[in-house]
Amino acid sequence: MAADLGVTVNTVKLWRRRYERMGLAGLAEAARPGRPPTYSRADRDRIIALTLEPPTGGATHWSARRLGERVGMSETTVWRIWQTAKLKPHRVETFKFSTDPDLVAKVRDVVGLYMAPPERAIVLSVDEKTQIQALDRTAPMLPMKPGQVERHTHDYKRNGTTSLFAALEVATGKVTTQARARHTAADFLAFLRQVERAYPDGDLAVVLDNVSSHKTPDVLKWLQANPRVSFHFTPTSASWMNQIETWFGILSVRPSVAGAFGRSRS
């Protein structure tokens, strides 16, 4: 019963005991401890309605302080109402619809490779992380110590950029990488040749996005000369389906974890 109602087992036991002692009267809401709310139901509804509307005064989002000043209530009260209504006006998420006419077919193709790859085929998730900046602070970092946070200079010097090509073997997590100064079609083709040499046996199913450098005549010619390699494109505006993106995300914040994700071949 607890699972069906989405409550804890102790909650179910509590209401059963109250029913055994008092019958139907025990199911009525009992008085709760603490001070009653300082706002009415109308105040709550007004706060929620205003929160769902664009703020005034040129602001982009409501803050508890600004909304409290607008309605003559404390900032704490506004926060309490937001919490009960599960409103978080300070947070924003983005979304994007794919307009790819072959969306369904591409999703099925890529997901099918992940869930049920062809027999004796190796599924590789391939992409490149471009414009990686090699930055260095103008002075050594000052480490954290009791009563003092870690500090570093706000300015830095640039030591150039690089592009990282990577191929994630979906079944094992092994990653083949190559760093190159640019990310042209020629650079992509050079990386493909490296990947093909790293996996000399079996068919290679390569999942990648729709960047133009992945479809140049030279790349297509190379594919014809290497029939054991096949491309499987993610839908337009859906490169998040490419699992190498997860590895790139980990690499950006925790390089040591990304290294442990799988043995890297470079």
Buried (B, 14 or more C-beta within 10 A) or exposed (E): EEEEEEEEEEEBEEEEEBEEEEEEEBEEEEEEEEEEEEBEEEBBEBBBEBBEEEBEEEEEEBBBEBBBEBEEBBBEBBBBBBEEBEBEBEEEEEEEEBEBEEBEEBBEBBEBBBEEBEEEBBBBBBBBBBEBEEEEEEEEEEEEEEEEEEEEEEEEEEEEEBBBBBBBBBEEEBBBBBEBEEBEBBBBBEBBEBBBEBBEEEBBBBBBBBBEBBBBEEBEEBBEEEEBBBBBBBBBBBBEBBBBBBBBEBBEEEEEEBEEBBEEBE
